[in-house]
């Protein structure tokens, strides 16, 4: 999904700076039609169905199993028809944040031992650039965090259990984002998008992104992504 937000960027002369700001990000977000993405967790499995615009950039349907036992060993614990809202994306100055909010829901997790409800929950993936020794750069997951509240009943109301379940939400997001970004076709689509945007931004046909120049920034008025082309 991130590919479309970074669509564009291509080179001109050495040292020519190109910027993709929060204004362009907001416009791209509308074009991607994020409401067509589907993220659903039910039972002990989940699925992600990307919007058509994201399929064009290399993202595919993903189905995955949820390993509760790796986080907490509870009998018959499973999700009950959890659906996420349209993801939100924003520049922070030092990173790109992908936030997935979940509708408030009673008994979103069920077990013979009790149930768990959610309120104001979002899971945030923080993305940044990893620079390799040769100067090439890749978009990677830096961290993930949980926002919001869980409320349990029965044996699932203990704070220890709820903290473990927050860790499960974070692990699910972290694993899926890493899997998406590990695909060569996704990283290539990001790079191709950078080149296309640079051509649009400068009006000139270039050749390559200058190594080690990709970085997120924030100034007095705008945040965004900037890099140099040659």
PEFEN-V825571 format. One record per backbone hydrogen bond with DSSP energy under -0.5 kcal/mol. CO is the residue of the C=O (numbers start at 1). NH is the residue of the N-H. E is the energy in kcal/mol with one decimal. If there is no record, write none. Layout:
# PEFEN-V825571
co->{CO | CO}
nh->{NH | NH}
e->{E | E}
This chain:
# PEFEN-V825571
co->{1 | 1 | 2 | 4 | 9 | 13 | 15 | 16 | 18 | 20 | 21 | 22 | 23 | 24 | 25 | 26 | 27 | 28 | 29 | 29 | 30 | 33 | 34 | 38 | 39 | 40 | 41 | 42 | 43 | 44 | 45 | 46 | 47 | 48 | 48 | 49 | 51 | 51 | 52 | 53 | 54 | 54 | 55 | 62 | 64 | 65 | 66 | 67 | 68 | 68 | 72 | 74 | 75 | 78 | 79 | 82 | 83 | 88 | 90 | 95 | 95 | 96 | 97 | 97 | 98 | 99 | 99 | 100 | 101 | 102 | 105 | 105 | 108 | 109 | 110 | 111 | 113 | 113 | 114 | 115 | 116 | 116 | 117 | 118 | 119 | 121 | 122 | 123 | 124 | 124 | 125 | 125 | 126 | 126 | 127 | 128 | 129 | 130 | 130 | 132 | 135 | 136 | 138 | 140 | 140 | 143 | 145 | 147 | 149 | 151 | 153 | 154 | 155 | 158 | 159 | 160 | 161 | 162 | 163 | 164 | 165 | 166 | 167 | 168 | 169 | 170 | 171 | 172 | 173 | 174 | 175 | 176 | 177 | 178 | 180 | 183 | 183 | 184 | 185 | 186 | 187 | 188 | 189 | 190 | 191 | 192 | 193 | 194 | 195 | 196 | 197 | 198 | 199 | 204 | 208 | 210 | 215 | 217 | 222 | 223 | 224 | 225 | 226 | 227 | 228 | 229}
nh->{4 | 5 | 6 | 7 | 196 | 16 | 17 | 229 | 227 | 225 | 25 | 26 | 27 | 28 | 29 | 30 | 31 | 32 | 33 | 34 | 33 | 36 | 37 | 49 | 84 | 47 | 82 | 45 | 79 | 66 | 42 | 64 | 40 | 50 | 62 | 38 | 54 | 55 | 56 | 57 | 57 | 59 | 58 | 48 | 46 | 67 | 68 | 70 | 71 | 72 | 74 | 77 | 112 | 110 | 43 | 41 | 103 | 99 | 97 | 92 | 93 | 127 | 90 | 99 | 125 | 88 | 101 | 123 | 85 | 121 | 108 | 118 | 80 | 116 | 78 | 114 | 155 | 156 | 111 | 153 | 108 | 109 | 151 | 105 | 149 | 102 | 147 | 100 | 126 | 145 | 98 | 127 | 142 | 143 | 96 | 140 | 131 | 132 | 138 | 135 | 212 | 132 | 130 | 128 | 142 | 126 | 124 | 122 | 119 | 117 | 156 | 157 | 158 | 162 | 163 | 164 | 165 | 166 | 167 | 168 | 169 | 170 | 171 | 172 | 173 | 174 | 175 | 176 | 177 | 178 | 179 | 180 | 181 | 182 | 183 | 186 | 187 | 188 | 189 | 190 | 191 | 192 | 193 | 194 | 195 | 196 | 197 | 198 | 199 | 200 | 201 | 202 | 203 | 206 | 230 | 213 | 226 | 224 | 219 | 22 | 217 | 20 | 215 | 18 | 210 | 16}
e->{-0.6 | -0.8 | -1.3 | -1.4 | -0.6 | -1.9 | -0.5 | -2.2 | -2.0 | -2.7 | -2.2 | -2.2 | -1.7 | -2.8 | -2.3 | -1.3 | -1.7 | -1.9 | -0.6 | -0.7 | -1.0 | -2.2 | -1.8 | -2.8 | -2.3 | -2.3 | -2.6 | -1.6 | -2.8 | -2.6 | -2.3 | -2.4 | -2.3 | -0.6 | -2.5 | -2.2 | -1.0 | -1.6 | -1.7 | -0.6 | -0.5 | -2.1 | -1.8 | -2.7 | -2.7 | -0.6 | -1.2 | -0.7 | -2.0 | -3.2 | -1.2 | -1.2 | -0.8 | -2.8 | -2.6 | -2.7 | -1.0 | -3.2 | -3.0 | -2.4 | -0.7 | -3.1 | -1.9 | -0.6 | -3.1 | -2.8 | -0.6 | -2.4 | -3.4 | -0.5 | -0.6 | -2.3 | -2.8 | -2.4 | -2.1 | -1.2 | -2.4 | -0.5 | -1.9 | -2.3 | -1.5 | -1.7 | -2.4 | -1.4 | -2.5 | -2.5 | -3.0 | -2.7 | -0.5 | -2.2 | -2.7 | -0.6 | -3.3 | -1.3 | -2.3 | -3.0 | -0.5 | -0.5 | -2.0 | -2.1 | -2.2 | -2.9 | -3.0 | -2.4 | -0.5 | -3.1 | -2.6 | -2.2 | -2.2 | -3.0 | -1.9 | -1.3 | -0.6 | -2.1 | -2.3 | -1.7 | -2.1 | -2.0 | -1.8 | -1.4 | -1.9 | -2.1 | -2.4 | -2.4 | -2.0 | -2.8 | -2.8 | -1.9 | -2.6 | -2.2 | -1.9 | -2.1 | -2.6 | -1.4 | -1.3 | -0.6 | -1.8 | -2.5 | -1.8 | -2.1 | -2.2 | -2.8 | -2.2 | -2.1 | -2.0 | -2.2 | -2.4 | -2.1 | -1.7 | -2.0 | -3.1 | -2.4 | -2.2 | -0.6 | -2.2 | -1.4 | -2.7 | -2.3 | -3.1 | -2.2 | -2.5 | -2.9 | -2.0 | -3.2 | -2.8 | -1.5}
